[in-house]
Amino acid sequence: MPLKRRGPLQLVQREVDELKKQVDSLLEDVHSRGGTTDEAFRRCQEVQMSAEKTQRTLMKLTKADEPAPVGNYEQRKQEEESRLQSILKRVNGLCLELSPPGPSSAAGDESQDEDEDEDEDKDSSDDDEDEKRAANPSSPSEPLIYTALSNFTGEQEGDLSVQRGGVLRIIRQTADGWWLAQDANGNRGVVPKTYLKIGSGVNDDEEEEDDDDEDDEEDEEEEELSADEEDHSSPHSDWSIMRRALTEIDATDVLSAMGAIPSGFRPSSLTKLLVEEGLTHRGSHYVQPELSQSQLSFSDLFLDPDTGRVRARQVRTCVCFSLEGCTRIPSPGVGVHVLSRHVRLCAFDGSQVLSNIHTVRATYNPKNPKTWSFSPRTTGVLPALLDGDCFLRCNSPSPDLGLLFELGVTFIRNSTGERGDLSCGWAFLKLSDDTGSALPHRTFELMVNGGTPYEKDVEMDASAPRGPPAGVFQQILHAHRRPKLILKFRSCSSETRTRLSLLPDALLHCLSCVQLLVLHRQLQADSLLLDRPTMQDAGLISSPVLSSFPELLDQPDLLDALRSAWLDAESSMSRAQKKDLSYLKQQFIAVYMSSAYVLLRSASLPRPRWADPPSEERRAGVIYAALDVLRQAGRPSGPEVLTNSSLQHLAFDVEELTFDLLRAARDGCLLMAGLKSTINHSDITIFLHH
């Protein structure tokens, strides 16, 4: 008769029984003084590691994992958890008793004096320490210096109470997050790691020994950073900024420790790129022409000599998709107020961002804040910020090219008023299958992962079930409970495909703005390729549209104002006029100068601020009022715009009317310095109407 198969819970029960025997034997040996203290401390650490491993295994178990029905499963599991907690408590207490004493400040001063006076003694002591480390490789690592982020009061025996700003020496780091530490008074105990921040946080008058330890730590961190950067080797890799998003301790760590946000939330990595890299990852940068390798022509902007139109360029990847919604996205706790729920997306190949970072704001029902939706039904023009219908053009040859989605919230803390951006998780969709073929036009449900794209197996919420269950029905339930991002790949009309082929080789934006981008691209080609005397001429170009249009991509509300004005003008055009390129260019310039340009230079328009409802409301009021005034005046586009008494303008600046090729073109800093000398500011022709 075959032996009866034991279930996972029974195996854990056996492991707990074995651990209990080991702890009893260890306590007996310690009390009877059997063996050395170092040997007992090593055995204690091994038992602690085994207990923590068993505890992690027990936490992952579910009733569906059992091969046969088990009565009172939850009660038995809780009993084993209690036994493990008791064992860990006994082991931690024993580790505190057996751990070697840390050096006090007085001892540090004495050792410092001895080091200054007797170099030979120092060398011999270092040799002795090296021999001890070699003889006992399993001894705990060198102590680290940390600072308490906030007050912590010990509730159980063995806890160490600390005050905010207190300097602690970490003796041992454990996987459960409770670290053995020693304060400045020599008191020892365990402290939660979420209350600690690396570094002393004190003046430069610290002990020399502590400074040496901190220097060693910084050297190790720099070596790790350089190693990571080599792993993600790329001339334009964004890994360094992403890594800082993982390692920096800020308000997010404090909020997570307080339970105000789920454990899978992180500081927003794409927001850091937008802030720290300036214009590099913004749409205003990618709409500018890219210089060729010779720096004397353009690599992505060409003009058809027969038609006078921008020459169409096919890229390796050109897709259209719609964001449908997000489900089961955890919400922050009551300690923070959410100002914006949004998705930031870009082209990504696993190591670097290959396009601009585009943002789409989500809407939600207050009764169900875990479900996000996009492209809501509105009267009139749908704001570009809410438009989930997007396109991506990218010419990267990387086989790992895909779309990276970062779900985020902008919040403000109720207690301090501090603002911040959190990542609620991320999803990635590779744009080709294993054979290199493009993805079909269908709906995709992407699982949202916690942490950042460089972290693996991070749960969005610690309360969610861990690991896929064994049963088929349990697997279906588990997949249903996980956060998801839903998007649909769609086909586009031949007219839209033609327009997309005229845009830059790398760009991600909403489909509703394609026509405006195409007209701006045509004006670029006319000014840079048709109207310039020679290709080597780098003089300033008199064009208010070229000089100011890229700013609209960073201010979606002004882009919506231009779209609305253009749709009004287009509605009065005949079919023949819509096909006449020269007429369209003239009308576009006139509409632009009587709408977007006036608003950009308005003195009453507040500066844009992300996710600030009062500022957004004031800007909307100014925009609607200005457009109404211009509409009643017949949309003037000449000097009468500046003389209208109902509109207030900023002080005049010549840069408002001129396009500087050296500054605007991508990689413009690599142009030959001699071209700069050809600019003659006195030759600038100022005009307000083309």
C-alpha positions as CSV (number, residue, x, y, z in Angstrom):
1,M,0.0,0.0,0.0
2,P,1.6,3.4,-1.0
3,L,2.4,5.9,1.7
4,K,-0.1,8.6,2.3
5,R,1.0,11.9,0.8
6,R,1.5,14.7,3.3
7,G,0.1,18.1,2.6
8,P,2.0,21.4,2.7
9,L,0.6,22.4,6.1
10,Q,1.7,19.1,7.6
11,L,5.2,19.6,6.3
12,V,5.3,23.0,7.9
13,Q,4.1,21.6,11.2
14,R,7.1,19.2,11.1
15,E,9.5,22.0,10.4
16,V,8.1,24.0,13.3
17,D,8.5,20.9,15.6
18,E,12.1,20.6,14.4
19,L,12.8,24.3,15.0
20,K,11.4,24.0,18.5
21,K,13.7,21.2,19.3
22,Q,16.7,23.2,18.0
23,V,15.8,26.2,20.1
24,D,15.4,24.1,23.2
25,S,18.7,22.4,22.6
26,L,20.4,25.8,22.0
27,L,19.0,27.2,25.2
28,E,20.1,24.2,27.1
29,D,23.7,24.5,25.7
30,V,23.8,28.3,26.5
31,H,22.7,27.8,30.1
32,S,25.1,24.9,30.6
33,R,28.0,27.0,29.1
34,G,28.5,24.3,26.4
35,G,30.6,25.6,23.5
36,T,31.8,29.1,22.8
37,T,29.6,32.2,22.6
38,D,30.5,32.7,19.0
39,E,29.4,29.2,18.1
40,A,26.1,29.7,20.0
41,F,25.5,33.0,18.3
42,R,26.1,31.4,14.9
43,R,23.7,28.6,15.7
44,C,21.1,31.2,16.9
45,Q,21.4,33.0,13.6
46,E,20.9,29.8,11.6
47,V,17.8,29.0,13.6
48,Q,16.5,32.5,13.1
49,M,16.9,32.3,9.3
50,S,15.2,28.9,9.2
51,A,12.3,30.2,11.2
52,E,11.9,33.2,8.9
53,K,12.0,31.0,5.8
54,T,9.4,28.7,7.3
55,Q,7.2,31.7,8.2
56,R,7.3,32.9,4.6
57,T,6.3,29.5,3.4
58,L,3.5,29.3,5.8
59,M,2.2,32.8,4.8
60,K,1.9,31.6,1.2
61,L,-0.1,28.5,1.9
62,T,-3.8,28.4,1.0
63,K,-6.4,25.7,1.5
64,A,-6.4,25.0,-2.2
65,D,-2.8,23.8,-2.0
66,E,-3.8,20.7,0.1
67,P,-4.1,17.4,-1.8
68,A,-7.1,16.4,0.4
69,P,-9.7,18.2,2.5
70,V,-8.4,19.5,5.8
71,G,-10.7,20.3,8.7
72,N,-10.3,23.6,10.5
73,Y,-7.6,24.6,8.1
74,E,-7.5,28.3,9.1
75,Q,-7.4,27.5,12.8
76,R,-4.5,25.1,12.3
77,K,-2.6,27.6,10.2
78,Q,-3.1,30.3,12.9
79,E,-1.8,27.9,15.5
80,E,1.4,27.3,13.5
81,E,1.8,31.0,13.0
82,S,1.6,31.6,16.8
83,R,4.1,28.8,17.4
84,L,6.5,30.4,14.9
85,Q,6.1,33.8,16.4
86,S,6.9,32.4,19.8
87,I,10.0,30.7,18.4
88,L,11.2,33.9,16.7
89,K,10.6,35.9,19.9
90,R,12.8,33.4,21.9
91,V,15.5,33.4,19.2
92,N,15.5,37.2,19.0
93,G,15.9,37.5,22.7
94,L,18.7,35.0,22.7
95,C,20.5,36.9,19.8
96,L,20.3,40.1,21.9
97,E,21.9,38.2,24.8
98,L,24.7,36.6,22.7
99,S,25.5,39.4,20.2
100,P,28.9,40.9,20.7
101,P,29.0,44.4,22.3
102,G,29.3,47.4,20.0
103,P,31.8,50.1,20.6
104,S,30.7,53.1,22.6
105,S,31.6,56.7,21.9
106,A,34.2,56.7,24.7
107,A,35.8,53.6,23.3
108,G,35.8,55.2,19.9
109,D,37.6,58.2,21.3
110,E,40.2,56.0,23.0
111,S,40.8,53.9,19.9
112,Q,41.1,57.1,17.9
113,D,43.8,58.4,20.2
114,E,45.6,55.1,20.1
115,D,45.5,55.1,16.3
116,E,47.1,58.5,16.2
117,D,49.9,57.6,18.6
118,E,50.7,54.0,17.8
119,D,50.5,53.0,14.1
120,E,52.0,49.6,14.8
121,D,49.3,48.7,17.3
122,K,46.7,49.7,14.8
123,D,48.2,47.5,12.0
124,S,48.4,44.5,14.4
125,S,44.8,45.0,15.5
126,D,43.7,45.1,11.9
127,D,45.5,41.9,11.2
128,D,43.9,40.2,14.2
129,E,40.4,41.4,13.0
130,D,41.1,40.0,9.5
131,E,42.1,36.7,11.1
132,K,38.9,36.6,13.1
133,R,36.8,37.3,10.1
134,A,38.5,34.6,8.1
135,A,38.1,32.1,10.9
136,N,34.4,33.0,11.4
137,P,33.0,33.9,7.9
138,S,29.4,33.6,9.2
139,S,29.7,36.4,11.7
140,P,27.5,39.4,11.2
141,S,28.5,42.2,8.8
142,E,30.0,45.5,9.9
143,P,27.6,47.8,11.7
144,L,25.8,50.5,9.6
145,I,24.9,54.0,10.7
146,Y,21.2,55.0,10.3
147,T,19.0,57.9,11.5
148,A,15.5,57.6,12.9
149,L,12.9,59.2,10.6
150,S,10.3,59.5,13.4
151,N,9.6,58.4,17.0
152,F,9.2,54.8,17.7
153,T,8.0,53.4,21.1
154,G,8.8,49.8,21.9
155,E,5.7,47.8,22.8
156,Q,7.3,44.4,23.5
157,E,10.4,43.1,25.3
158,G,13.4,43.4,23.0
159,D,12.1,46.5,21.2
160,L,14.3,49.6,21.1
161,S,12.6,52.9,21.6
162,V,14.1,55.7,19.5
163,Q,13.5,59.4,19.0
164,R,13.3,61.3,15.7
165,G,16.9,62.2,14.5
166,G,18.5,59.6,16.8
167,V,21.6,57.9,15.4
168,L,21.6,54.1,15.5
169,R,24.2,51.6,14.8
170,I,22.7,48.6,12.9
171,I,24.2,45.3,14.1
172,R,22.1,42.9,12.1
173,Q,19.6,43.2,9.2
174,T,16.9,40.6,8.9
175,A,14.4,39.7,6.2
176,D,11.3,40.4,8.4
177,G,12.2,44.1,8.6
178,W,13.0,44.2,12.3
179,W,16.7,45.2,12.6
180,L,18.9,44.8,15.6
181,A,20.3,48.2,16.5
182,Q,22.2,50.0,19.2
183,D,21.7,53.7,20.2
184,A,24.2,56.2,21.4
185,N,23.6,55.2,25.1
186,G,24.5,51.6,24.4
187,N,20.9,50.3,24.6
188,R,20.1,47.5,22.2
189,G,16.9,46.2,20.6
190,V,15.0,45.7,17.4
191,V,13.6,48.6,15.3
192,P,11.4,48.5,12.2
193,K,13.5,49.4,9.1
194,T,10.8,51.7,7.8
195,Y,11.6,54.1,10.6
196,L,15.2,54.4,9.6
197,K,17.2,56.3,7.0
198,I,20.8,55.6,6.0
199,G,23.4,58.1,7.2
200,S,24.1,59.8,10.5
201,G,22.4,63.1,9.8
202,V,24.8,64.9,12.3
203,N,27.5,67.5,12.0
204,D,31.0,66.9,10.5
205,D,32.4,66.6,14.1
206,E,31.5,62.9,14.1
207,E,34.0,60.3,15.2
208,E,36.6,59.3,12.8
209,E,35.6,55.7,13.0
210,D,32.0,56.5,12.0
211,D,33.2,58.6,9.1
212,D,35.4,55.8,7.8
213,D,32.4,53.4,8.0
214,E,30.2,55.8,6.1
215,D,32.9,56.3,3.5
216,D,33.1,52.5,3.0
217,E,29.4,52.3,2.7
218,E,29.3,55.1,0.1
219,D,32.1,53.4,-1.9
220,E,30.2,50.1,-1.9
221,E,27.0,51.9,-3.0
222,E,28.9,53.6,-5.9
223,E,30.4,50.3,-6.9
224,E,26.9,48.7,-6.9
225,L,25.6,51.7,-8.9
226,S,28.3,51.4,-11.5
227,A,27.8,47.7,-11.8
228,D,24.0,48.2,-12.3
229,E,24.7,50.8,-14.9
230,E,27.1,48.4,-16.7
231,D,24.3,45.8,-16.7
232,H,22.0,48.3,-18.3
233,S,24.7,49.7,-20.6
234,S,23.4,52.2,-23.1
235,P,24.6,55.6,-24.1
236,H,21.2,57.1,-23.1
237,S,20.1,54.7,-20.4
238,D,17.7,56.1,-17.8
239,W,18.6,53.4,-15.2
240,S,20.4,55.8,-12.9
241,I,17.4,58.0,-12.4
242,M,15.2,54.9,-12.1
243,R,17.5,53.5,-9.5
244,R,17.4,56.7,-7.4
245,A,13.6,56.3,-7.4
246,L,14.1,52.9,-5.8
247,T,16.7,53.8,-3.2
248,E,15.8,57.3,-2.0
249,I,13.9,57.5,1.2
250,D,11.3,60.2,1.1
251,A,7.7,60.9,2.1
252,T,6.6,57.7,0.3
253,D,8.5,55.5,2.7
254,V,7.1,57.3,5.7
255,L,3.5,57.0,4.3
256,S,4.0,53.3,3.6
257,A,5.3,52.7,7.1
258,M,2.3,54.5,8.5
259,G,-0.1,52.4,6.4
260,A,-1.3,55.5,4.5
261,I,-0.5,54.0,1.1
262,P,-0.3,50.3,-0.1
263,S,3.1,48.7,0.1
264,G,3.5,48.3,-3.7
265,F,3.4,52.1,-4.3
266,R,6.6,53.8,-5.2
267,P,7.7,57.4,-6.1
268,S,6.8,57.9,-9.8
269,S,9.8,57.1,-12.0
270,L,8.5,58.7,-15.1
271,T,7.7,61.9,-13.2
272,K,11.3,62.0,-12.0
273,L,12.5,61.7,-15.6
274,L,10.2,64.6,-16.6
275,V,11.5,66.8,-13.7
276,E,15.2,65.9,-13.7
277,E,15.8,65.6,-17.5
278,G,14.1,68.9,-18.3
279,L,12.7,69.0,-21.9
280,T,14.4,65.8,-23.0
281,H,11.4,63.6,-22.5
282,R,8.6,66.1,-23.3
283,G,6.6,66.3,-26.5
284,S,7.9,69.9,-27.2
285,H,11.4,68.3,-27.7
286,Y,10.3,65.5,-30.0
287,V,8.4,67.8,-32.4
288,Q,11.6,69.6,-33.3
289,P,13.6,68.3,-36.3
290,E,16.5,66.0,-35.7
291,L,19.9,66.8,-37.1
292,S,21.7,64.3,-39.3
293,Q,25.2,62.9,-38.4
294,S,26.9,65.6,-40.5
295,Q,25.0,68.3,-38.5
296,L,24.3,70.2,-41.7
297,S,21.0,68.7,-42.6
298,F,18.0,66.9,-41.0
299,S,17.6,63.1,-40.6
300,D,13.8,63.1,-40.3
301,L,12.5,66.1,-42.2
302,F,12.5,66.1,-46.0
303,L,10.5,68.0,-48.6
304,D,9.0,66.6,-51.8
305,P,10.3,68.9,-54.6
306,D,7.4,68.1,-56.9
307,T,4.5,68.7,-54.5
308,G,6.1,71.0,-51.9
309,R,4.8,68.8,-49.1
310,V,6.6,67.0,-46.3
311,R,7.9,63.7,-47.6
312,A,6.2,60.7,-45.9
313,R,8.5,58.5,-43.8
314,Q,7.7,55.0,-42.7
315,V,9.1,53.8,-39.3
316,R,9.5,50.4,-37.9
317,T,6.6,50.8,-35.4
318,C,3.5,52.8,-35.9
319,V,0.4,51.8,-33.8
320,C,-2.9,53.3,-32.7
321,F,-4.5,52.3,-29.5
322,S,-7.1,53.3,-27.0
323,L,-6.9,53.2,-23.2
324,E,-10.2,51.6,-22.1
325,G,-9.8,51.6,-18.3
326,C,-8.2,50.3,-15.2
327,T,-9.7,47.9,-12.6
328,R,-9.0,47.1,-9.0
329,I,-6.4,49.8,-8.5
330,P,-5.7,50.3,-4.8
331,S,-6.5,53.7,-3.4
332,P,-4.3,55.6,-0.9
333,G,-5.4,55.7,2.7
334,V,-7.2,58.5,4.5
335,G,-4.0,60.3,5.3
336,V,-3.6,61.7,1.8
337,H,-5.9,63.6,-0.6
338,V,-5.7,62.6,-4.3
339,L,-5.5,65.5,-6.7
340,S,-5.1,63.5,-9.9
341,R,-5.3,59.9,-11.2
342,H,-3.4,59.4,-14.4
343,V,-1.4,57.1,-16.6
344,R,2.0,58.1,-18.0
345,L,3.1,56.1,-21.0
346,C,6.1,56.0,-23.4
347,A,8.1,53.7,-25.7
348,F,10.5,51.6,-23.6
349,D,12.9,48.8,-24.4
350,G,13.8,47.6,-20.9
351,S,16.6,50.1,-20.3
352,Q,15.7,53.5,-21.7
353,V,12.8,55.7,-22.7
354,L,12.6,56.0,-26.5
355,S,9.9,58.6,-27.0
356,N,8.3,61.5,-25.2
357,I,6.4,60.7,-22.0
358,H,2.7,61.3,-22.6
359,T,0.1,61.7,-19.8
360,V,-3.6,60.8,-19.9
361,R,-5.7,61.7,-16.9
362,A,-8.3,59.2,-15.7
363,T,-11.8,59.8,-14.4
364,Y,-13.5,57.8,-11.8
365,N,-16.8,57.4,-9.9
366,P,-16.4,58.4,-6.2
367,K,-18.4,55.4,-5.2
368,N,-15.9,53.1,-6.9
369,P,-12.5,54.8,-6.8
370,K,-10.7,51.6,-7.7
371,T,-12.0,51.7,-11.3
372,W,-10.5,54.2,-13.7
373,S,-11.9,55.2,-17.1
374,F,-10.6,57.3,-20.0
375,S,-12.1,59.4,-22.8
376,P,-15.3,60.5,-21.0
377,R,-18.3,61.7,-23.0
378,T,-18.2,65.5,-23.0
379,T,-20.0,68.3,-24.8
380,G,-17.8,70.0,-27.3
381,V,-14.1,69.2,-27.7
382,L,-12.7,66.4,-25.6
383,P,-9.7,67.8,-23.7
384,A,-6.4,66.3,-24.9
385,L,-5.5,65.5,-21.3
386,L,-8.5,63.1,-21.0
387,D,-8.2,61.6,-24.5
388,G,-7.2,58.0,-24.3
389,D,-7.0,57.5,-28.1
390,C,-3.2,57.7,-28.8
391,F,-0.6,56.8,-31.4
392,L,3.0,55.9,-31.2
393,R,5.7,56.3,-33.9
394,C,9.1,54.8,-33.1
395,N,12.0,53.8,-35.4
396,S,14.0,51.8,-32.8
397,P,15.3,48.4,-34.0
398,S,15.2,46.9,-30.5
399,P,13.4,43.6,-30.4
400,D,12.2,44.4,-26.9
401,L,10.4,47.6,-27.8
402,G,7.1,48.0,-26.1
403,L,4.7,50.4,-24.4
404,L,5.4,51.2,-20.7
405,F,2.4,52.3,-18.7
406,E,2.9,53.8,-15.2
407,L,-0.3,54.3,-13.2
408,G,0.1,57.3,-10.9
409,V,-1.6,59.6,-8.5
410,T,-0.7,63.1,-7.4
411,F,-1.5,63.6,-3.8
412,I,-1.3,66.1,-0.9
413,R,-0.8,65.1,2.7
414,N,-3.6,66.2,4.9
415,S,-1.4,66.8,7.9
416,T,1.5,68.7,6.3
417,G,0.2,69.9,3.0
418,E,3.1,68.2,1.2
419,R,2.6,67.3,-2.5
420,G,4.0,64.3,-4.2
421,D,3.6,61.9,-7.1
422,L,3.2,58.1,-6.5
423,S,3.3,55.2,-8.9
424,C,0.4,52.9,-8.3
425,G,2.0,50.2,-10.4
426,W,3.2,49.6,-14.0
427,A,2.4,47.5,-17.0
428,F,4.4,46.7,-20.1
429,L,3.2,45.4,-23.5
430,K,5.8,44.2,-26.0
431,L,4.8,45.4,-29.5
432,S,5.9,42.2,-31.3
433,D,5.6,38.5,-30.7
434,D,8.4,36.0,-30.5
435,T,8.6,35.8,-34.4
436,G,8.9,39.6,-34.7
437,S,5.4,40.1,-36.1
438,A,3.2,43.0,-34.9
439,L,0.5,42.5,-32.4
440,P,-3.1,42.0,-33.8
441,H,-5.8,44.5,-33.4
442,R,-7.6,43.3,-30.3
443,T,-8.2,44.1,-26.6
444,F,-5.4,43.4,-24.1
445,E,-5.7,43.0,-20.4
446,L,-2.4,43.8,-18.8
447,M,-1.6,42.8,-15.2
448,V,-0.5,45.8,-13.2
449,N,2.7,45.1,-11.1
450,G,3.7,46.9,-8.0
451,G,7.0,48.8,-7.6
452,T,8.8,49.9,-10.7
453,P,9.8,48.2,-14.0
454,Y,13.1,47.3,-12.5
455,E,11.6,45.5,-9.5
456,K,10.3,42.0,-9.8
457,D,7.5,40.1,-8.0
458,V,6.3,43.2,-6.0
459,E,2.8,42.9,-4.8
460,M,0.6,45.9,-5.3
461,D,-1.1,45.4,-1.9
462,A,0.2,43.3,0.9
463,S,-3.3,42.1,1.7
464,A,-3.8,40.5,-1.7
465,P,-3.3,36.7,-1.9
466,R,0.3,35.8,-2.8
467,G,1.2,33.3,-5.4
468,P,-1.1,31.6,-7.9
469,P,-3.3,29.0,-6.3
470,A,-3.2,25.4,-7.4
471,G,-6.8,24.9,-8.3
472,V,-8.2,26.1,-11.7
473,F,-11.1,27.9,-10.1
474,Q,-8.8,29.6,-7.5
475,Q,-6.5,30.7,-10.4
476,I,-9.5,32.3,-12.1
477,L,-10.5,34.1,-8.9
478,H,-6.9,35.2,-8.3
479,A,-6.5,36.6,-11.8
480,H,-9.9,38.4,-11.5
481,R,-8.7,40.1,-8.3
482,R,-5.4,41.5,-9.6
483,P,-5.2,45.1,-10.9
484,K,-5.5,45.4,-14.6
485,L,-5.0,47.9,-17.4
486,I,-7.2,47.4,-20.4
487,L,-6.3,48.8,-23.8
488,K,-7.4,48.1,-27.4
489,F,-5.2,48.1,-30.5
490,R,-7.2,49.6,-33.3
491,S,-6.8,50.2,-37.0
492,C,-6.9,53.7,-38.4
493,S,-8.2,55.1,-41.7
494,S,-5.9,55.6,-44.7
495,E,-6.1,59.4,-44.2
496,T,-4.9,59.1,-40.6
497,R,-2.1,56.7,-41.7
498,T,-1.0,59.2,-44.3
499,R,-0.9,62.1,-41.7
500,L,1.0,60.0,-39.2
501,S,3.7,59.3,-41.8
502,L,4.4,63.0,-42.0
503,L,5.2,63.3,-38.2
504,P,8.7,62.9,-36.5
505,D,10.2,59.4,-36.3
506,A,9.6,59.2,-32.5
507,L,6.5,60.7,-31.0
508,L,3.6,59.6,-28.8
509,H,0.5,61.8,-28.5
510,C,-3.3,61.7,-28.8
511,L,-4.9,61.2,-32.2
512,S,-7.1,64.2,-32.0
513,C,-4.1,66.5,-32.4
514,V,-2.6,64.8,-35.5
515,Q,-3.8,67.5,-38.0
516,L,-2.4,70.3,-35.9
517,L,1.0,68.5,-35.6
518,V,1.0,67.9,-39.4
519,L,0.4,71.6,-40.2
520,H,3.2,72.6,-37.8
521,R,5.5,70.1,-39.4
522,Q,4.7,71.5,-42.9
523,L,5.5,75.0,-41.7
524,Q,8.8,73.7,-40.3
525,A,9.7,72.2,-43.7
526,D,8.8,75.4,-45.5
527,S,10.9,77.5,-43.2
528,L,13.9,75.2,-42.8
529,L,14.2,73.6,-46.3
530,L,12.4,75.9,-48.7
531,D,12.8,79.5,-47.6
532,R,16.4,79.3,-46.2
533,P,19.0,80.8,-48.6
534,T,21.4,77.9,-48.1
535,M,21.5,74.8,-45.9
536,Q,24.5,76.2,-44.0
537,D,22.5,79.3,-43.0
538,A,21.7,79.3,-39.3
539,G,20.2,82.7,-39.0
540,L,17.1,83.4,-36.9
541,I,13.8,82.7,-38.7
542,S,11.0,85.1,-38.3
543,S,8.1,82.8,-37.4
544,P,6.0,83.2,-34.2
545,V,4.3,79.9,-34.9
546,L,7.5,77.8,-35.0
547,S,9.0,79.6,-32.0
548,S,5.9,79.1,-29.7
549,F,3.9,76.0,-31.0
550,P,6.0,73.4,-29.1
551,E,5.0,75.1,-25.8
552,L,1.4,74.0,-26.4
553,L,2.4,70.3,-26.1
554,D,3.4,71.0,-22.5
555,Q,0.2,73.0,-21.8
556,P,-2.8,70.8,-22.9
557,D,-5.4,73.4,-22.1
558,L,-3.9,75.9,-24.7
559,L,-3.7,73.0,-27.2
560,D,-7.4,72.4,-26.7
561,A,-8.0,76.1,-27.3
562,L,-6.2,75.9,-30.6
563,R,-8.1,72.7,-31.6
564,S,-11.4,74.4,-30.8
565,A,-10.5,77.5,-32.9
566,W,-9.3,75.4,-35.8
567,L,-12.4,73.2,-35.8
568,D,-14.5,76.4,-36.0
569,A,-12.5,77.7,-38.9
570,E,-12.5,74.3,-40.7
571,S,-16.3,74.0,-40.5
572,S,-16.6,77.1,-42.8
573,M,-14.1,75.8,-45.4
574,S,-15.2,74.2,-48.6
575,R,-14.1,70.8,-49.8
576,A,-11.7,72.4,-52.3
577,Q,-10.2,74.6,-49.6
578,K,-9.5,71.7,-47.3
579,K,-7.4,70.1,-50.1
580,D,-5.5,73.3,-50.9
581,L,-2.3,73.1,-48.8
582,S,-1.3,76.8,-49.2
583,Y,-4.8,77.9,-48.1
584,L,-4.6,75.6,-45.1
585,K,-1.3,77.0,-44.0
586,Q,-2.5,80.5,-44.2
587,Q,-5.6,79.7,-42.2
588,F,-3.6,77.8,-39.6
589,I,-1.3,80.7,-39.0
590,A,-4.2,83.1,-38.8
591,V,-6.1,80.9,-36.3
592,Y,-3.0,80.3,-34.3
593,M,-2.1,84.0,-34.0
594,S,-5.7,84.8,-32.9
595,S,-6.0,82.1,-30.3
596,A,-3.0,80.2,-28.9
597,Y,-0.4,82.9,-29.4
598,V,-2.6,85.5,-27.7
599,L,-3.1,83.2,-24.7
600,L,0.6,82.3,-24.5
601,R,1.5,86.0,-24.1
602,S,-1.5,86.9,-21.9
603,A,-0.6,88.6,-18.6
604,S,-3.7,87.4,-16.9
605,L,-3.1,83.7,-17.6
606,P,-1.6,81.9,-14.5
607,R,1.4,79.8,-15.0
608,P,0.6,76.1,-15.5
609,R,0.8,73.8,-12.5
610,W,0.1,70.1,-12.6
611,A,-2.8,68.8,-10.7
612,D,-3.7,72.1,-9.0
613,P,-7.5,72.5,-9.3
614,P,-7.6,76.2,-8.3
615,S,-4.9,77.1,-10.9
616,E,-6.6,75.0,-13.6
617,E,-10.0,76.7,-12.9
618,R,-8.4,80.2,-13.2
619,R,-6.7,79.2,-16.4
620,A,-9.9,77.8,-17.9
621,G,-11.7,81.0,-17.1
622,V,-9.1,83.2,-18.7
623,I,-9.0,81.0,-21.8
624,Y,-12.7,80.9,-22.3
625,A,-13.0,84.7,-21.8
626,A,-10.2,85.5,-24.3
627,L,-11.6,83.1,-26.9
628,D,-15.0,84.7,-26.5
629,V,-13.5,88.2,-27.0
630,L,-11.6,87.2,-30.1
631,R,-14.6,85.4,-31.5
632,Q,-16.7,88.5,-31.1
633,A,-14.0,90.6,-32.7
634,G,-13.9,88.3,-35.8
635,R,-10.6,86.6,-34.8
636,P,-8.2,89.3,-35.8
637,S,-4.7,88.0,-36.5
638,G,-2.8,91.3,-37.2
639,P,-1.6,94.1,-35.0
640,E,-5.1,94.7,-33.8
641,V,-4.7,91.7,-31.5
642,L,-2.2,93.5,-29.4
643,T,-4.2,96.7,-29.4
644,N,-7.4,95.1,-28.1
645,S,-8.3,96.8,-24.8
646,S,-9.9,93.7,-23.4
647,L,-6.7,91.7,-23.6
648,Q,-3.6,92.2,-21.5
649,H,-0.2,91.1,-22.8
650,L,3.2,90.5,-21.4
651,A,6.2,92.7,-22.2
652,F,7.4,92.3,-25.7
653,D,10.3,90.0,-26.4
654,V,11.9,89.4,-29.7
655,E,12.2,85.7,-28.9
656,E,8.4,85.5,-29.2
657,L,8.6,86.1,-33.0
658,T,11.8,84.3,-34.0
659,F,12.7,80.6,-34.3
660,D,16.3,79.8,-33.4
661,L,17.4,76.7,-35.3
662,L,20.6,76.3,-33.1
663,R,18.6,76.1,-29.9
664,A,15.5,74.3,-31.1
665,A,16.8,71.4,-33.3
666,R,17.6,68.2,-31.5
667,D,21.4,67.7,-31.0
668,G,21.7,71.4,-31.9
669,C,24.6,71.7,-29.4
670,L,26.7,69.6,-31.8
671,L,26.5,72.2,-34.6
672,M,29.7,73.8,-35.6
673,A,30.4,76.8,-33.5
674,G,31.1,78.8,-36.7
675,L,27.5,78.8,-37.7
676,K,26.6,80.8,-34.6
677,S,28.6,83.7,-35.9
678,T,26.4,84.0,-39.0
679,I,23.5,85.2,-37.0
680,N,22.7,88.9,-37.4
681,H,20.1,90.1,-35.0
682,S,19.7,93.4,-36.9
683,D,18.3,91.4,-39.9
684,I,15.3,90.1,-38.0
685,T,12.1,91.0,-39.6
686,I,9.3,91.3,-37.1
687,F,5.8,90.5,-38.3
688,L,2.5,89.5,-36.8
689,H,0.7,88.3,-39.9
690,H,2.2,85.9,-42.4
